[in-house]
């Protein structure tokens, strides 16, 4: 059996008859790969550092911390409760107490309905937050004060006698969260209708109807009559 020389695999040779390296220019290729890896690593580090700086700037600009309360500071002015500013201030304090949003909404003023003010700690620094159960009680107190005092005053000021707030489950009206305690209320249920009524003699009443059948409209008619 005759084997053809074309079928024999031989290593390539250069012009001098000496076997050539397996990869021509291997050192140059290795250096190019190393340089490419270094450039990609530097670009990735630059992107990560830029993202971290941007996140830090956003946190400082969007949520500025409330100023610390020092001992011996003068008493803060009272927040007006018969205006839209007072309603926003109480809403912010109920939903996010001690946050930058609450400090912005209240204009840096005290927003405690009991007339109390946080005092500085032993070292004159920040006051520690109360336990979660105490925070829930404070938020519930804010909601009660908002519905019993602030809302009737606003309706009387703007000449509103009846206010209806209607929403479906998981499709709440934005004002819904300012009228319920956030700790115990996760969402509106079925068809939820809130009725706020201010009588001519100043008496204020409110109802909350929850149903998933047309009977809720009959209940609403009976209230309106």
C-alpha positions, -999 to +999 in steps of 0.1 A: +000+000+000+015+033-011+010+063+011+008+096-005+031+123+009+001+147+007-016+127+035+014+130+059+011+157+085+044+175+090+052+206+112+057+237+092+093+248+087+108+282+080+132+291+051+162+276+069+146+242+073+141+246+110+108+238+126+088+271+131+071+278+165+037+264+168+022+299+172+038+326+152+042+358+172+031+341+205+048+367+226+031+396+208-003+379+211+002+373+249+011+410+254-019+421+235-042+399+256-026+412+288-030+448+278-066+442+268-074+426+302-058+455+320-078+480+300-111+462+306-104+459+343-097+496+346-129+504+327-149+482+350-134+498+381-141+533+368-178+524+361-182+509+396-166+540+413-188+563+392-219+544+402-210+545+439-203+582+438-236+588+420-256+567+446-239+586+474-248+620+459-284+609+453-288+598+489-275+631+501-296+652+478-329+633+480-330+624+516-312+650+537-311+641+574-331+661+599-310+686+619-301+673+654-320+688+684-296+702+709-303+708+746-313+743+755-326+750+719-355+774+716-389+759+712-400+752+677-430+770+663-462+751+660-472+737+626-503+752+611-530+725+610-557+744+592-539+746+559-525+722+532-490+726+547-502+712+580-519+683+563-487+674+543-466+678+574-488+654+595-489+630+566-451+629+562-446+625+599-471+596+600-457+577+570-419+585+575-412+599+609-378+614+613-370+612+576-358+639+552-392+640+536-409+647+570-383+674+577-389+690+543-427+689+546-427+704+581-402+730+572-378+720+600-405+725+626-419+702+652-448+680+641-458+662+673-495+666+681-489+662+718-466+692+718-436+672+727-402+675+712-374+651+708-345+659+732-308+653+725-291+623+739-266+623+767-238+633+744-259+660+727-262+640+694-290+623+677-320+610+696-325+572+692-356+560+675-383+545+697-392+508+694-414+497+665-445+492+687-441+528+700-437+541+664-469+523+655-487+540+684-474+574+673-485+569+637-520+558+649-521+590+670-512+611+640-540+595+619-566+601+646-555+637+650-555+643+612-591+629+609-605+645+640-590+680+638-571+688+606-596+674+580-627+690+595-609+724+596-598+721+560-633+712+548-648+741+567-621+765+554-628+755+517-665+751+520-666+713+515-696+695+531-691+660+518-660+642+506-660+607+490-628+586+485-634+554+465-608+528+455-605+492+445-583+466+461-546+473+454-556+504+434-558+529+463-563+566+459-531+585+470-549+602+499-561+568+512-527+562+529-530+595+548-563+584+564-554+549+577-527+536+600-500+521+577-489+495+603-522+477+603-535+485+568-517+469+539-541+478+512-577+487+504-601+457+503-626+449+476-644+482+469-635+506+497-655+539+500-647+565+526-673+591+534-664+623+553-693+646+562-693+680+578-727+692+591-738+728+592-735+728+629-699+717+627-704+681+636-680+658+617-688+622+608-670+596+587-679+561+574-659+534+557-678+509+534-661+477+522-679+453+499-675+435+466-712+435+456-736+462+443-751+464+478-723+489+487-740+515+465-773+510+484-755+515+516-739+547+502-773+560+491-787+554+526-758+574+541-763+603+516-800+605+523 
